[in-house]
Amino acid sequence: MTTPPTDQLDPIPPEQARRLLETAIRARLGEHWDDPESGWVKITGHDYMARLTRGRTNLDFYVDILGNVTVEQSGLSDAQRSGRLVVFVLLGLSVVIALLIVQIASGR
């Protein structure tokens, strides 16, 4: 039987990680980053991580179990690009279908 190491890691609780994450986001993007005018949208996240996007820029904020915050900036992922393409195609199809319905309803 082995004895447990004496210098075990003491992970930070989720509440503390969430506070660190919010502080890092506000430090990087400003106090009112979540206002619609700022353009930043929180795509996903939990107590230890958040992904924010604006235009073609992603910011990933990570808090490790010791409370260190890491920020990574990247461009759009392939999934985001294909998702935007699907949305634009569906929007275009919706407009075409609406125009056809109007034309049929007007009796032409």
C-alpha positions in Angstrom: 0.0 0.0 0.0 1.4 3.4 -0.9 1.1 6.5 1.2 -0.5 9.6 -0.3 1.8 12.4 -1.2 2.1 15.2 1.4 2.0 18.0 -1.1 -1.4 17.3 -2.7 -3.0 20.0 -4.8 -5.8 21.9 -3.3 -8.1 22.9 -6.3 -10.0 26.1 -6.1 -13.8 25.8 -5.7 -16.0 26.6 -8.7 -17.3 29.8 -7.2 -13.8 31.2 -6.9 -13.0 30.1 -10.4 -16.1 31.9 -11.7 -15.1 35.1 -10.0 -11.5 34.9 -11.4 -13.0 34.2 -14.9 -15.4 37.2 -14.7 -12.5 39.4 -13.4 -10.3 38.4 -16.3 -13.0 39.0 -18.9 -13.7 42.4 -17.5 -10.0 43.3 -17.4 -9.6 42.3 -21.0 -12.8 43.6 -22.6 -14.0 46.3 -20.2 -16.7 46.5 -17.6 -19.6 46.4 -20.0 -18.4 43.7 -22.4 -21.8 41.9 -22.3 -23.7 44.9 -23.6 -25.2 44.3 -27.0 -23.4 47.4 -28.4 -20.0 45.8 -27.6 -20.6 43.0 -30.0 -19.2 40.3 -27.7 -21.3 37.2 -27.3 -20.7 34.4 -24.9 -20.9 31.2 -26.9 -20.2 28.7 -24.2 -18.8 28.4 -20.7 -18.9 27.1 -17.2 -17.2 27.9 -13.9 -13.7 27.2 -15.3 -14.0 28.3 -18.9 -15.7 30.8 -21.3 -15.6 31.3 -25.0 -16.6 34.8 -26.3 -16.8 35.8 -30.0 -17.2 39.0 -31.9 -17.0 39.1 -35.7 -14.2 36.8 -36.7 -12.5 36.7 -33.3 -12.8 34.2 -30.5 -11.4 34.7 -27.0 -11.1 31.6 -24.8 -10.7 32.2 -21.1 -9.5 29.3 -18.9 -9.0 29.0 -15.2 -7.0 26.0 -14.1 -7.5 24.2 -10.7 -4.9 26.4 -9.1 -6.6 29.6 -10.1 -4.3 30.7 -13.0 -6.2 32.4 -15.8 -5.2 31.8 -19.5 -6.6 33.8 -22.4 -6.3 32.5 -26.0 -7.3 34.5 -29.1 -8.1 32.7 -32.3 -10.1 33.1 -35.5 -13.3 31.4 -36.5 -13.3 27.6 -36.3 -14.5 25.5 -39.2 -17.7 24.6 -37.3 -18.5 28.3 -36.9 -17.8 29.1 -40.6 -20.0 26.2 -41.8 -22.7 27.2 -39.3 -22.7 30.7 -40.6 -22.9 29.4 -44.2 -25.9 27.2 -43.3 -27.7 30.1 -41.6 -27.2 32.4 -44.7 -28.4 29.6 -47.1 -31.5 29.0 -44.9 -32.2 32.8 -44.8 -31.9 33.0 -48.6 -34.2 30.1 -49.0 -36.7 31.6 -46.6 -36.8 34.8 -48.6 -37.3 32.9 -51.9 -40.1 30.8 -50.4 -41.8 34.0 -48.9 -41.6 35.7 -52.3 -43.2 32.6 -54.0 -46.0 32.5 -51.5 -46.7 36.2 -52.1 -46.7 35.7 -55.8 -49.1 32.7 -55.5 -51.4 34.5 -53.1 -51.6 37.6 -55.4 -52.9 35.3 -58.2 -50.2 35.9 -60.8 
